[in-house]
Amino acid sequence: MAFKLLNAIQRFVPQTFKIKLKEKLGVPSQLSTFQRLQKSGYQPKICLDIGAYEGSWATSFLTIFPDTEILMIEAQQHKQSILKQQTATYSKLDYRIALLGAAKKEVAFNIYETASSVLKENNETGALVETRTLTTLDNLVTDTIFTQADFIKIDTQGYELEILKGAKNTLQHTEFILLEVSMIDIYQNCPLIADVFEFMNHIGFVLYDICDLMRRPYDKALYQSDFLFIKHTSPLRAVKRWN
């Protein structure tokens, strides 16, 4: 009864109030993280949105950082028309349809709307499977301004580290990397949180903030989280004081 009452009350609470309350309580969110970065003086010039889907993350990022040039990269070919519409609406957006990885090769790509991945899920989902050719991020952005990306977001259902392996040149200019990190291996051979931290430390990045917590409906166990990593030499890490 109490749970139903709480749900009923929540329906009448304005969304803006919910956002402000979460921020006051310190509840992790990408919005609050980006707002804090903006207040600290951080202004990304070039951003890569890998796993762009329909472009909603990129347009949201522009509300905080309106001067950032963003390249949306999406593997699902049927999203091209939607992404093209986004670029017509927002002059700071561009897009490419490409499947990224550590090296050029053919793979089976499992298409399942918001959960498409090169990796296969441990549970059968009925995903459409098609043969695709991987390219690397470095190859994709060669001879473009996007080789200078200082902010990279990757949400590719467990394939994030493979993409970073193919981005050695691009990462030389990158200050922040936002990754979706898994705590439960929903996908076969999916790197989990310990694997991600080890890899990120190896390439010179450390955790800066936790931006989101996602729990699976089955048992409310922590399933995935959005972690923001920062280059260990960033000036934003220079201040060590508490207040």
N, C-alpha and C positions, 0 to 999 in steps of 0.2 A: 504493500500500500504506500509506504513512504517513498519507494523508488518511483512509482507511478506519479505521485504528487510532485516529486522533484522534476520529473520530465515535463509535466504539465506547466510548472512554473517557468522552466527554462524556455518554453515556446513563447512566452510573453516578455522575456527579457531582451531588450535591444542588443543587436550584435555589437554595436560600438561600445556598449557598457561591458559586455563580456570580454572584449579585447582589452579594454583599459583595466579591468579587474585582474585578468591574467597577467598583464604587465606589472601591475602593482604587487602581485603575489610572487613574481619571478618565475611564472610558468614558461618553459621553453617555447619559443616560436621564432621562425625565421624573420618575421616582421620586426620584432623587438630587437633581435640581433643586428639586423641591417640598420635600424634607426640608431642604435648605439654606435655602430661604426661611423655612420654619417656625422653624429655629434662629435666624434673624436677627430674629425677632419678627413677621414678616408673617403676618397672619390675615385672609384675604378674607372679607367678610361675604356677598357675593352674587356668584354665578358664572353665566355663560351657556355652555352646552355646545352649540355649533352644529355639526350633523353628529353627533348623539348616537348614531345607529345603534340599538344595543340597550341602551345605558346603562352599558356596562362602564367607560368612561372616568370617568363621573360617580361611580360607586361607588368606584372606585380613588382619586379625588381626595378623597372623604370619609374615607378611611383616614388621610390626612395632615391634612386640615382638616375635622374632623367637625361643626363648627358652621356651616359655609357652606350657605346656601340656594342650590340649583342648579336652574336651569330647563333641561331638556333639549329641544332643538329638532331635530326630524328631519323630513326631507322625504318619506321613504318611508311611505306610508299603512299598509302591511301590518305595520309595526313598532309600531303603536299598542298592541296588546294586550300586547306584551312590556314596553313602557315603562310601561304602566299597572300591570303587576305590580311593576315596580321602585319606583314611587311608593307602592305598598301596603306594600312591605318597608322602604323608607327614608323617614322622615317629612320629611327635608330636601329631597327631590326633587319636582319638578313637571315636566310636559312639555307641549309643543305640537307638533302636526303642521303644518308650514308650510315652504314653499319661499321662501327669502329672496334678495333682490337689491337693486339700487340704487334701483329704482322699481317701482311696480305695473304689471305687464304680463303678457301671455300668452307662454309659452315652451314649447319642446319639452324635456321632462325625460327624460334617458337613464337608465333604471333597470338597474343591474347590481350588485346586492347591496352589497358594500363599496366599490364604485367608482362609484356613481351620481353624475351631474353634469348641470348645465345645458349644459356644454360637451360637444362630441362628440369621441370619441377619434380619433386619427389612424389607428389600426388598427381594423378591423371587429371588434366584440366580440359582436355578436348581442344587444345591449341592447334591452330593451323600451322603446319611446318612447311617452310620453303627454303630452298638452297640459295644462299647469298654469299657475296664476296666481301670479306672484311678489308678495310683500309685502315691506316693509322691516322691519328689526329695530326701528327706532323706532316704527313703527305697531303691531307685534306686542306690544311691552311697555308701550305707553301705559297710564297709570293703574294700573300694578302696581309692586311693589317692585323689579322687575328693571330698571327704568329707572336704578337706582343701582348697576348691576353694576360691581364693581371688578376682576373677572377675567373675561376672555372667551377661550374656546377655539373655533377654527374649523377644521374639517377637512371641506372640501366640494369636493375634487378640482378645484382650479384656479379656483374661484369666490369665493375668500375676499375679494379686494379689492372686488368688486362688493357684497358684503354689508356691508363696512365703509363703503362710500359711502352706504349707506342707514341708517347708525347714528350720524350726527353728534351728535345730542342725547345718546344713550347714552354715547358715548365721552368726554363731558365728565367723567364720574365714574370712568372706567376707568384703572387703574394698570398692568395687565399684559394683553397679548394673545398667546396661543399660536397660531401659524399653521403649517399644513403648507405648505412651500415646495418648489417643483419646480425641478430643475436641467435636466431634459429635458422638452421639450414633448410629452408623451404626448397631451395634449388640444389641440384646435384653439384658437388664440388664448389659450392659457394663459399668464398672467404668469410669468416666470422670476425667479430670485433678484435680479437687478439691478432689475427692475421693482418688486419687493416692497420692497426697501430704499428706493428713491426715494419710493414712495408712503407708507411708514411714516414716513420722515423728514418728509414734507410735513404729516402729521397730528400730528406731535410725539412720535413714538416711535422709540427706538433699540434695537439688539440688546442683550439682557441675557445670554442663555445659548443654547447649542445643546443641545437635549434628546434628539435621536435622529438616527440616520443610517440611511437605507434604500437598499440597493443592488438593482438589478434583476437577476434571475437570468440574463438573456441574456449579459452580459459583466462583471457585478459593478461596473458604473459607478454612481457616486453618482446616485441617482434623485430622492429627496426627503429633506427633513430637517424636523424640528420645531424652529422657532425661537421663542424667547420674547422678546417685545419689551416694553420698559418705557417709561412716559411719561418724557420727558427731565427733567421737574421733580420726579420722585419722590425722596423723602428717602433711598431706598436707593442712590441714585447720589451722595449727598453725600460719602461717604468716598472719598478718592482714594489712600490709602496702600496699600502693598504688604502689610504684615503688622501 
